[in-house]
Amino acid sequence: MTFSETLRNATWGDHESAEDESYLKELMAGRLSAQEYGEMVAQHYFAYLALDGVSKRLADHPMAGPFVFPSLYREAALERDLATVYGPAWRERIEPSKATRTLVARIEQVADWPGGYIAHHYTRYMGDLSGGQFIRMELQKIYGYGKGGGVDFYIFDEVGSLPRFKNDYRARLDALPVDEAEQQRIIREVRLAYQLNTEVLAELLHTVRSAA
C-alpha cells in the first residue's frame, strides 16, 4: 500500500468527523445568515495566512518544497469573500477565535518540521479540492454568490484539472523520503490537524447559537 493510501485510510474517520460537524450541517441546510457564514470565512482567513506563510518560508526546502504551490494560496480569494460578505470595512469585523488561535499556533509550531507542514497542508488543501467543491456549489445556491467574491475560497482556476492535481499530490506523498516511523508521525499530525479544524467549527456553532 502506498503512503497516500495508508494516510487516507488511517485518517478517514477523522475526515468524516470533521465533515459531520454540526456547523457545516447548519450551513449546508441554509439555516445560517450570510454574516454567520462569514464567521467561517474569517477563521479560514487567519488559518490560511499562517499556512501559506509557512509555505513561502519552506519553498526551497528539499522535502517540503514539492508541496508548496503558489497557485493554491488563499489570502486574496478570502479577502474578496470577506469584502463581499461584510463590505469594505471587513477587517474591522473579524478576529481569530480561540480555536483558530490554537490551530495557527500549531501550524507555526511545526513549521520547522517538513512532515508537520505537509500534514496540515494535506488536511486543508486536499479537503478544499475535494469536499470543498460540493460546499461551494451549495453555498452558491444558498447565498447566490458568484465568481468574484463570496465563495472564491473554493475556486482553484489556476490549478487546472483538480483530479489531475490531486493525483500528482498523492504521487508526491508517495515519493516522500521518509521511513515508516516518520510516516506514522505524519499520520498522527494529520489526525491532530483534523481535530483542531473540527474544534474551529464547533466553536463557530457555539458562537452562532449564543447569538441567536
HUVEN-V57692 format. One record per backbone hydrogen bond with DSSP energy under -1.0 kcal/mol. NH is the residue of the N-H (numbers start at 0). CO is the residue of the C=O. E is the energy in kcal/mol with one decimal. If there is no record, write none. Layout:
NH/CO/E, NH/CO/E
This chain:
5/1/-2.6, 6/2/-3.1, 7/3/-2.1, 8/4/-2.7, 9/5/-2.4, 10/6/-1.3, 14/10/-2.4, 15/11/-2.6, 16/12/-2.0, 17/13/-2.0, 18/14/-2.1, 19/15/-1.6, 20/17/-1.2, 24/20/-1.5, 25/21/-2.7, 26/22/-2.4, 27/23/-3.1, 28/24/-1.5, 29/26/-1.6, 30/25/-2.3, 36/32/-2.2, 37/33/-2.2, 40/36/-1.6, 41/37/-2.6, 42/38/-1.8, 43/39/-2.5, 44/40/-2.1, 45/41/-1.6, 46/42/-2.0, 47/43/-3.0, 48/44/-1.8, 49/45/-1.4, 50/46/-2.6, 51/47/-2.6, 52/48/-1.2, 53/49/-2.1, 54/50/-2.0, 55/51/-2.1, 56/52/-1.4, 57/53/-1.7, 60/57/-2.1, 64/60/-2.6, 66/63/-2.5, 67/64/-2.1, 71/68/-2.4, 77/73/-2.7, 78/74/-2.2, 79/75/-1.9, 80/76/-2.2, 81/77/-2.7, 82/78/-2.2, 83/79/-1.9, 84/80/-2.4, 85/81/-3.0, 86/82/-1.4, 89/86/-1.3, 91/88/-1.5, 92/89/-1.7, 100/96/-2.4, 101/97/-1.8, 102/98/-2.2, 103/99/-3.0, 104/100/-2.2, 105/101/-1.9, 106/102/-2.3, 107/103/-2.4, 108/104/-2.2, 109/105/-2.0, 110/107/-1.1, 112/109/-2.1, 116/112/-2.1, 117/113/-2.6, 118/114/-2.0, 119/115/-2.0, 120/116/-2.6, 121/117/-3.0, 122/118/-2.1, 123/119/-2.1, 124/120/-2.4, 125/121/-1.5, 127/123/-2.3, 128/124/-2.3, 131/126/-2.7, 132/129/-1.7, 134/130/-2.0, 135/131/-2.3, 136/132/-1.8, 137/133/-2.1, 138/134/-2.6, 139/135/-2.3, 140/136/-1.5, 141/137/-2.5, 142/138/-2.9, 143/139/-1.3, 148/145/-1.1, 153/150/-1.7, 154/151/-1.8, 158/155/-1.4, 164/160/-2.4, 165/161/-2.8, 166/162/-2.1, 167/163/-2.2, 168/164/-2.4, 169/165/-2.4, 170/166/-2.0, 171/167/-1.8, 172/168/-2.0, 173/169/-2.4, 174/170/-1.2, 175/172/-1.4, 177/175/-2.0, 182/178/-2.3, 183/179/-2.4, 184/180/-1.7, 185/181/-2.4, 186/182/-2.4, 187/183/-2.3, 188/184/-1.8, 189/185/-2.4, 190/186/-2.2, 191/187/-1.9, 192/188/-2.6, 193/189/-2.5, 194/190/-2.0, 195/191/-2.8, 196/192/-2.4, 197/193/-2.4, 198/194/-2.1, 199/195/-1.4, 200/196/-1.6, 201/197/-2.3, 202/198/-2.2, 203/199/-1.8, 204/200/-2.2, 205/201/-2.0, 206/202/-2.2, 207/203/-2.6, 208/204/-2.7, 209/205/-2.2, 210/206/-1.6
